Structure formats: structure tokens, C-alpha cells
Amino acid sequence: MLDANSRESLSEQLRPPHGYRLRQAVGTTFTLDMVSALAIPLSFIKGSGEDPENSVAVINAVRKVSDRIDIFSQAGLTRVPRQANDLLTVLEPMLHQVVSPQRGALFHPKIWLVEYESGEHLTYRFLCSSRNLTPDASWDLLVRVDGRISDPEEDSQDFSIDNGPLARFIEALPGMATRDLDPDRITRISGLTQRLTQAIWELPPDIGTLAFRPLGTGENIPESSLARLLGDGESAVGLNGQSDGRRSFGAKKLLISPFVDDTTVVALRDKWTQQLDVFGRGEELDTLSPETLSDPKIVFHSFNELGVADEEEMDAMMEAEDLRGLHAKAVFTDFDRTTHVLLGSANATQAAFRRNVEFCVEMTGPKTTIGVDQVRKDLESLHFLLHEGPGGMEHTEESALEFRLQNALIEAASHVFTLDASSSIGRDDYELRIEHSYAPSPGFAAKIGLLTLPNQLHRIEADNRPERHFFSRLPLASVTPFALIELTDVDSGMKRSTIVQGVLRTDIDGRIDRIIASQLDTPEKLRAFLLLFLTPEDVSPQNSTDGSLGFFGAALADNGMGFSGLFEVVATAAASPGAAKLFADVEPVLAQLYAMSDGDPDLDEIRILWDAALAAVEGP
């Protein structure tokens, strides 16, 4: 059930089935790393690999599929990249920062809903996990289910998975965004949710039933659900159909969660419980009450930094690039011969089950294969230690301050930041103005800048509203709607920063196309880009037999992908059924590139070929 040695990247999980291409994808995350987000479009292009540092591959993938991808993340928790990257600009259309509908709550789900197409055939993939879109090497859990559109003539079976909760959750996401989504994106998301209602799912191995459990969006949770027990225990009905003191949720239970509180742990420990195993982080278990930690029917297990007992084992696991933290969240309970499982983004806290926006799946299966004893055995390889702390400890001052800074960044990101870009008079550079009404809370000092200029920050005054900040003599690549907010706790000096998604009210014509064109600064890169862009998404590019992109750069021309190889690719694409849209999508980039060039003969050769193909596609 839980094999710590069975690991796959998110890219592998998102990759389309053989013969299919991406139609639409919606993902959610609590924290967001923008460099990690660059790898998402690569997941949907066959042969593109997973390297977000390969600028040509990223440009191709984003240009092809970014209008079909939407990623929603908690405002205020987008990480500041260690190094500014011009390519982050191309992510603008597909990233959406959101806030929870309930004040003081968090947007915390980690799901992906993906629709693939092959001709008129549609298939679906749903991922529900505890994994954020970051490069963190923590131990997470994931459930994957694949589906397809039901065929009334062939599907006589009564499929019991209700798609309504998932469809309503996806439909509600645009309404949580801090800025309005493009109407076309809202229309596409709405269309996806309508088609989703007709999807039927193939259950994972050893799973008999599965239900979608969104939290924090007003969705009704069944009385016998584990999510109901943990969020509103008084109204929950046991798995035996009884209520009050007669109800039972099973004799053996197991909880995995990095964050816990007394109310949630005690809710699992009813009078019928024989043993409850709790797997968590030691410093968090220490905050439980002495009464909870001393309960004879609850066994606590802690996961240290690497989940090992001594330095020698720690060094060995570091060399093996093993897991470096606990981030998984799940509940298992055995009832009769069946095990009930709740798995997803929700920590074992009342904040998660009563306030936050979360997403879990609830499943059942035979106790012999997914039961508590089997899961406990699977966890032995992660070197959990028995936890015997006294409890009652307060969070450290540092962690409390981290929490305050996080909340202050979230509050800052909920404000509207309006940006206006313009060309500098008489110069080949640009100016950008940020206007806002945000002021830091007492005890904090704030600065503002641009994602693309992390070292050029302006102080935000506490009593000057509205406030404006000016940035001048900017290269085009520095023009962005993403602002950088840095907060400092005045007393301690602790600093934390985030990227805030502003509204670019006035933009530079063709800005993103020009930035993309500037990345294709050699004929070799341009050839590689055209090769990738004109190759169908579900076909590996020529000379890429291993799925890698090692043929980029100068090697491209030396291995048969010079002018003659490019001619074949362009001619084939020009004769394809979707040639008109394909060429129209890339033409603005090439037009910008030609305008920026200064008579490179190799580029002129490519231009002649492209213009001839474009004329053939457009016709007389």
C-alpha cells in the first residue's frame, strides 16, 4: 500500500497516455515554486524531458500548451526564486493566486485534474496528494485514478463515484482568485467540469470504493465519512450506522500527519478503539497535551529530519538521496473486514477540517491488503521512532514568528497591485509603475520590488495611501506583473518574501512574444524551437530516440538537423490538418525575432523557408 521506495515525479504522473495529447489541466497547490512550475508544460510534450533550464524546450512547451493549463496557489506563498529567470515571464497566463473564501483560512489543496484527447476520444486523470508544486524532498502520498467518458451503450455497470463534488470544486476555483481570469479560461474550465460529470473512473488496485472530499467550499460531507468525524465529530455517524456512544469507526486506526492537534487525535480515539498509531513530526507531537500523549491506547511515532536514528544511518541515506521530511497526510481505520482510508492535503488539525480549503479522497478496500497492520509494516522502512515526550510544550518563538510572517505575507498578497508599463521617451528601455493601497501591519516593515529585479526594493510607507513606486530604464524582460514583497519583523529582524501577482493594466505590445524571441538568439536555437513546435505533442522530435534533448545547440546542425532537416519538418507541418493554427501560433514570435535581427545569413535562410511555408498554408 505504502512503498517508500516506489517514487515517481509529478511529470511522470502527468504524462499523457500513448496516442493522446493534453486537452486541459487544472492544478492546485499551497506553496508554489515558479521554477518547478516551468516543468509542468514539459510534462505534456513527448520527448521534452523535465529540465526547466532547457530554455528552448520550455519555450516550446509553454507556447504550445500554456493556454490549456491553469495552476491555482495560495496568495502570499509563492517562493522568490534564488535567481531571476527571464523564462518565468512566460508562465504569467497560467498562474492564478487565490485566497480562501473564509477569512483567516488557507487554500491548501494539492490536486490535478487532467483531460487528454485523441481525436474525439477523451480520457481523464485525477491526482490527489499531499505534494506542493515545489522541489522539496519530503515524503508525500498520492492517489491516482484514470477515467474516460461513459458510453451508455457499453457501460451497463452502476459506477458509484460521484463526480459532482470534484466538478463543483474545480468550477469554484476562478472565483477565489485575487485577480480576474481571462474569460476564455473561465469558459474552458466550465466546459471541463461539464464534461467531467460524464466521466467514469478505474479504481486503483485493492480499492473497492472512492469518493471525492473537498473541504472548506460548503460541500456536504456524509455523516459516516472520516472527514465528517474529524471536522464535525458531534454530527458524525459511525461506520456501524450508530450515533453517540454506540458509534464505532473501527478498532485499529492509523494516522499520518506532520501537524496534529488534540481535538483531531482524540476524535479518532473512540471507546471502541483498541490501538491508534500516530505518525508525525516530533516537535509537533510535543505540543499535544500530556493527557493525549499518555493515553494507553495511542502509540506515537516521530519522524526526525531524515527519519533515522543515528548519524551513520543519516549519512548513508543522504548519499542515497532519501526522504528528508514528513509531508504525507492520511487516516486508515479497520472496520470489520474493510479498511477505510482518507488521504489528501488535510493535516490532522481543526484548521484543516473546519476552516481551510482542502481536498481529500476517501476510499475503502480489503483489510488484508490495505489494513492498518499492513500500513504499519510498510512504514517500518522509513525509520520512525517511538515518541515518548511529555507533551504540553509551546511552539518555539522562532516558529511562532514564522507563522506570523506567513500570515502577514498572505494578507499583503490579498491586496490589488496595479502595474503600468510604458516605453521610455527617446530610449530603448521601459518604465514600470506599481500602485497599491497596502500598508504593513504594526511590527512589520515592508519593501516592494519586481520578480525580475529582486535586489531593487522600495520601502512601503505605513501612512501614504495610495502609494506608487517607479522603476525606470528596464530591459523588456524585466517588465512583469509579478511584484516582490519583503516583510521584516522589526523586533527580531527576521525577513521573509513572496511573489505577488499584480494586474498589468498597461502592457508593452508583443511583450511576451519579444521575450521569447530574445531567447532564440542563435540559428541553432531557432531550428531546435521550430523542430519542437512543429512536431506533434504526442510524437518524439527527430534525433531524440531516448526522449532527451541533447541534440540542441550546435550539435543540431551537425547531426542532420540543419537547413535540409528543418525543410522536411516545416513541409510536413504545412501539409498537416491543423497547419493554419500551428503556424499562426508561432508567427508572432518569428516576426519579433526577425525585427530584432541584424542580417544573420543563417537566420535569413530560415526566414525564406518559413515565409514560403506560411504562404502555402495561408493560400492565395
Solvent accessible surface area in square Angstrom, and as a share of the most:
residue,aa,sasa,rsa
1,M,90,0.40
2,L,14,0.07
3,D,89,0.46
4,A,7,0.06
5,N,119,0.61
6,S,78,0.50
7,R,118,0.43
8,E,107,0.48
9,S,45,0.29
10,L,44,0.22
11,S,9,0.06
12,E,74,0.33
13,Q,24,0.11
14,L,0,0.00
15,R,89,0.32
16,P,25,0.16
17,P,43,0.27
18,H,167,0.75
19,G,35,0.33
20,Y,48,0.18
21,R,87,0.32
22,L,0,0.00
23,R,83,0.30
24,Q,6,0.03
25,A,0,0.00
26,V,0,0.00
27,G,0,0.00
28,T,4,0.03
29,T,2,0.01
30,F,24,0.10
31,T,25,0.14
32,L,4,0.02
33,D,19,0.10
34,M,1,0.01
35,V,51,0.29
36,S,21,0.14
37,A,0,0.00
38,L,0,0.00
39,A,16,0.12
40,I,3,0.02
41,P,0,0.00
42,L,1,0.01
43,S,0,0.00
44,F,1,0.01
45,I,10,0.05
46,K,86,0.37
47,G,12,0.11
48,S,2,0.01
49,G,31,0.30
50,E,72,0.32
51,D,77,0.40
52,P,27,0.17
53,E,147,0.66
54,N,33,0.17
55,S,24,0.15
56,V,6,0.03
57,A,0,0.00
58,V,0,0.00
59,I,1,0.00
60,N,0,0.00
61,A,0,0.00
62,V,6,0.03
63,R,60,0.22
64,K,21,0.09
65,V,0,0.00
66,S,15,0.09
67,D,62,0.32
68,R,33,0.12
69,I,0,0.00
70,D,1,0.01
71,I,1,0.01
72,F,0,0.00
73,S,1,0.01
74,Q,1,0.00
75,A,0,0.00
76,G,0,0.00
77,L,21,0.10
78,T,2,0.01
79,R,90,0.33
80,V,45,0.26
81,P,14,0.09
82,R,255,0.93
83,Q,147,0.66
84,A,47,0.36
85,N,44,0.22
86,D,61,0.31
87,L,9,0.04
88,L,1,0.01
89,T,3,0.01
90,V,4,0.02
91,L,0,0.00
92,E,11,0.05
93,P,51,0.32
94,M,0,0.00
95,L,5,0.02
96,H,7,0.03
97,Q,5,0.02
98,V,0,0.00
99,V,47,0.27
100,S,13,0.09
101,P,92,0.58
102,Q,84,0.37
103,R,229,0.84
104,G,75,0.72
105,A,10,0.08
106,L,33,0.16
107,F,0,0.00
108,H,14,0.06
109,P,0,0.00
110,K,3,0.01
111,I,1,0.00
112,W,16,0.06
113,L,0,0.00
114,V,0,0.00
115,E,0,0.00
116,Y,1,0.00
117,E,32,0.14
118,S,37,0.24
119,G,73,0.70
120,E,170,0.76
121,H,129,0.57
122,L,26,0.13
123,T,26,0.15
124,Y,3,0.01
125,R,12,0.04
126,F,0,0.00
127,L,3,0.01
128,C,0,0.00
129,S,8,0.05
130,S,0,0.00
131,R,77,0.28
132,N,18,0.09
133,L,14,0.07
134,T,10,0.06
135,P,92,0.58
136,D,56,0.29
137,A,56,0.43
138,S,27,0.17
139,W,14,0.05
140,D,28,0.15
141,L,15,0.08
142,L,67,0.34
143,V,12,0.07
144,R,86,0.31
145,V,2,0.01
146,D,45,0.23
147,G,9,0.08
148,R,104,0.38
149,I,50,0.25
150,S,35,0.22
151,D,51,0.27
152,P,122,0.77
153,E,167,0.75
154,E,131,0.59
155,D,26,0.14
156,S,117,0.75
157,Q,126,0.56
158,D,128,0.67
159,F,74,0.31
160,S,90,0.58
161,I,25,0.13
162,D,88,0.46
163,N,11,0.06
164,G,14,0.14
165,P,15,0.09
166,L,0,0.00
167,A,8,0.06
168,R,130,0.48
169,F,2,0.01
170,I,0,0.00
171,E,82,0.37
172,A,41,0.32
173,L,0,0.00
174,P,21,0.13
175,G,75,0.72
176,M,14,0.06
177,A,21,0.16
178,T,35,0.20
179,R,56,0.21
180,D,139,0.72
181,L,13,0.06
182,D,75,0.39
183,P,98,0.62
184,D,88,0.46
185,R,13,0.05
186,I,75,0.38
187,T,95,0.55
188,R,79,0.29
189,I,2,0.01
190,S,26,0.17
191,G,19,0.18
192,L,0,0.00
193,T,5,0.03
194,Q,118,0.53
195,R,52,0.19
196,L,0,0.00
197,T,80,0.47
198,Q,102,0.45
199,A,5,0.04
200,I,18,0.09
201,W,15,0.05
202,E,130,0.58
203,L,57,0.28
204,P,27,0.17
205,P,121,0.76
206,D,73,0.38
207,I,17,0.09
208,G,47,0.45
209,T,66,0.38
210,L,8,0.04
211,A,27,0.21
212,F,2,0.01
213,R,31,0.11
214,P,1,0.01
215,L,11,0.06
216,G,36,0.34
217,T,45,0.26
218,G,80,0.77
219,E,38,0.17
220,N,127,0.65
221,I,22,0.11
222,P,55,0.35
223,E,91,0.41
224,S,50,0.33
225,S,3,0.02
226,L,0,0.00
227,A,3,0.03
228,R,48,0.17
229,L,4,0.02
230,L,3,0.01
231,G,9,0.08
232,D,59,0.31
233,G,22,0.21
234,E,174,0.78
235,S,41,0.26
236,A,2,0.01
237,V,33,0.19
238,G,1,0.01
239,L,35,0.17
240,N,57,0.29
241,G,53,0.51
242,Q,71,0.31
243,S,39,0.25
244,D,110,0.57
245,G,46,0.44
246,R,143,0.52
247,R,45,0.16
248,S,13,0.09
249,F,1,0.00
250,G,2,0.02
251,A,34,0.26
252,K,67,0.28
253,K,0,0.00
254,L,0,0.00
255,L,3,0.02
256,I,0,0.00
257,S,1,0.00
258,P,0,0.00
259,F,81,0.34
260,V,10,0.06
261,D,41,0.21
262,D,45,0.23
263,T,82,0.48
264,T,0,0.00
265,V,0,0.00
266,V,77,0.45
267,A,28,0.22
268,L,1,0.00
269,R,64,0.23
270,D,28,0.15
271,K,125,0.53
272,W,122,0.43
273,T,1,0.01
274,Q,121,0.54
275,Q,59,0.26
276,L,0,0.00
277,D,1,0.00
278,V,0,0.00
279,F,5,0.02
280,G,0,0.00
281,R,57,0.21
282,G,13,0.13
283,E,112,0.50
284,E,18,0.08
285,L,0,0.00
286,D,27,0.14
287,T,33,0.19
288,L,1,0.00
289,S,30,0.19
290,P,68,0.42
291,E,129,0.58
292,T,9,0.05
293,L,24,0.12
294,S,83,0.53
295,D,28,0.14
296,P,126,0.79
297,K,71,0.30
298,I,11,0.06
299,V,44,0.25
300,F,7,0.03
301,H,22,0.10
302,S,13,0.08
303,F,7,0.03
304,N,55,0.28
305,E,120,0.54
306,L,6,0.03
307,G,0,0.00
308,V,0,0.00
309,A,67,0.52
310,D,69,0.36
311,E,134,0.60
312,E,143,0.64
313,E,62,0.28
314,M,60,0.27
315,D,88,0.46
316,A,59,0.45
317,M,24,0.11
318,M,89,0.40
319,E,149,0.67
320,A,74,0.57
321,E,135,0.61
322,D,27,0.14
323,L,16,0.08
324,R,102,0.37
325,G,14,0.13
326,L,1,0.00
327,H,33,0.15
328,A,0,0.00
329,K,4,0.02
330,A,4,0.03
331,V,6,0.03
332,F,0,0.00
333,T,0,0.00
334,D,11,0.06
335,F,51,0.21
336,D,112,0.58
337,R,199,0.72
338,T,49,0.28
339,T,0,0.00
340,H,32,0.14
341,V,0,0.00
342,L,4,0.02
343,L,5,0.03
344,G,1,0.01
345,S,0,0.00
346,A,9,0.07
347,N,16,0.08
348,A,2,0.02
349,T,23,0.14
350,Q,30,0.14
351,A,31,0.24
352,A,2,0.02
353,F,20,0.08
354,R,139,0.51
355,R,101,0.37
356,N,13,0.07
357,V,0,0.00
358,E,1,0.00
359,F,0,0.00
360,C,3,0.02
361,V,0,0.00
362,E,15,0.07
363,M,2,0.01
364,T,24,0.14
365,G,6,0.06
366,P,60,0.38
367,K,82,0.35
368,T,121,0.71
369,T,54,0.31
370,I,2,0.01
371,G,1,0.01
372,V,0,0.00
373,D,74,0.38
374,Q,62,0.28
375,V,0,0.00
376,R,64,0.23
377,K,132,0.56
378,D,29,0.15
379,L,3,0.01
380,E,126,0.56
381,S,58,0.37
382,L,8,0.04
383,H,73,0.32
384,F,29,0.12
385,L,66,0.33
386,L,116,0.58
387,H,31,0.14
388,E,153,0.69
389,G,20,0.20
390,P,107,0.67
391,G,9,0.09
392,G,45,0.43
393,M,108,0.48
394,E,151,0.68
395,H,101,0.45
396,T,90,0.52
397,E,154,0.69
398,E,109,0.49
399,S,45,0.29
400,A,48,0.37
401,L,19,0.09
402,E,60,0.27
403,F,120,0.50
404,R,115,0.42
405,L,0,0.00
406,Q,47,0.21
407,N,61,0.31
408,A,13,0.10
409,L,8,0.04
410,I,23,0.12
411,E,72,0.32
412,A,0,0.00
413,A,2,0.01
414,S,53,0.34
415,H,57,0.26
416,V,91,0.52
417,F,1,0.01
418,T,23,0.13
419,L,0,0.00
420,D,24,0.12
421,A,6,0.05
422,S,54,0.35
423,S,69,0.45
424,S,6,0.04
425,I,169,0.86
426,G,84,0.81
427,R,103,0.37
428,D,132,0.68
429,D,23,0.12
430,Y,13,0.05
431,E,72,0.32
432,L,2,0.01
433,R,69,0.25
434,I,0,0.00
435,E,39,0.17
436,H,6,0.03
437,S,67,0.43
438,Y,3,0.01
439,A,35,0.27
440,P,16,0.10
441,S,50,0.32
442,P,128,0.81
443,G,41,0.39
444,F,21,0.09
445,A,27,0.21
446,A,0,0.00
447,K,80,0.34
448,I,0,0.00
449,G,0,0.00
450,L,0,0.00
451,L,8,0.04
452,T,18,0.11
453,L,41,0.20
454,P,42,0.27
455,N,150,0.77
456,Q,77,0.34
457,L,47,0.23
458,H,51,0.23
459,R,140,0.51
460,I,3,0.02
461,E,72,0.33
462,A,73,0.57
463,D,127,0.66
464,N,77,0.40
465,R,81,0.30
466,P,66,0.41
467,E,9,0.04
468,R,112,0.41
469,H,10,0.04
470,F,128,0.53
471,F,2,0.01
472,S,63,0.41
473,R,165,0.60
474,L,4,0.02
475,P,83,0.52
476,L,27,0.13
477,A,21,0.16
478,S,7,0.05
479,V,0,0.00
480,T,1,0.00
481,P,3,0.02
482,F,3,0.01
483,A,0,0.00
484,L,5,0.03
485,I,0,0.00
486,E,29,0.13
487,L,1,0.00
488,T,25,0.15
489,D,8,0.04
490,V,94,0.54
491,D,141,0.73
492,S,69,0.45
493,G,41,0.39
494,M,35,0.15
495,K,109,0.46
496,R,90,0.33
497,S,43,0.28
498,T,1,0.00
499,I,0,0.00
500,V,1,0.00
501,Q,8,0.04
502,G,1,0.01
503,V,57,0.33
504,L,31,0.15
505,R,137,0.50
506,T,64,0.37
507,D,69,0.36
508,I,17,0.09
509,D,129,0.67
510,G,32,0.31
511,R,8,0.03
512,I,44,0.22
513,D,25,0.13
514,R,61,0.22
515,I,3,0.01
516,I,4,0.02
517,A,0,0.00
518,S,49,0.32
519,Q,36,0.16
520,L,3,0.01
521,D,96,0.50
522,T,53,0.31
523,P,21,0.13
524,E,44,0.20
525,K,64,0.27
526,L,0,0.00
527,R,17,0.06
528,A,0,0.00
529,F,0,0.00
530,L,1,0.00
531,L,0,0.00
532,L,3,0.02
533,F,3,0.01
534,L,8,0.04
535,T,17,0.10
536,P,81,0.51
537,E,13,0.06
538,D,52,0.27
539,V,74,0.43
540,S,40,0.26
541,P,6,0.04
542,Q,75,0.33
543,N,74,0.38
544,S,4,0.02
545,T,143,0.83
546,D,112,0.58
547,G,25,0.24
548,S,47,0.30
549,L,18,0.09
550,G,67,0.64
551,F,12,0.05
552,F,32,0.13
553,G,27,0.26
554,A,72,0.56
555,A,39,0.30
556,L,0,0.00
557,A,41,0.32
558,D,118,0.61
559,N,88,0.45
560,G,51,0.49
561,M,2,0.01
562,G,15,0.14
563,F,73,0.31
564,S,87,0.56
565,G,8,0.07
566,L,0,0.00
567,F,110,0.46
568,E,100,0.45
569,V,11,0.07
570,V,2,0.01
571,A,47,0.36
572,T,93,0.54
573,A,5,0.04
574,A,26,0.20
575,A,89,0.69
576,S,41,0.26
577,P,148,0.93
578,G,45,0.43
579,A,7,0.05
580,A,69,0.54
581,K,135,0.57
582,L,42,0.21
583,F,1,0.00
584,A,60,0.47
585,D,49,0.25
586,V,0,0.00
587,E,49,0.22
588,P,52,0.33
589,V,0,0.00
590,L,0,0.00
591,A,49,0.38
592,Q,46,0.20
593,L,12,0.06
594,Y,21,0.08
595,A,86,0.67
596,M,96,0.43
597,S,39,0.25
598,D,135,0.70
599,G,54,0.52
600,D,50,0.26
601,P,104,0.65
602,D,62,0.32
603,L,15,0.07
604,D,59,0.31
605,E,73,0.33
606,I,1,0.01
607,R,106,0.39
608,I,125,0.64
609,L,15,0.08
610,W,1,0.00
611,D,64,0.33
612,A,62,0.48
613,A,11,0.09
614,L,25,0.13
615,A,61,0.48
616,A,76,0.59
617,V,32,0.18
618,E,124,0.56
619,G,35,0.34
620,P,189,1.19
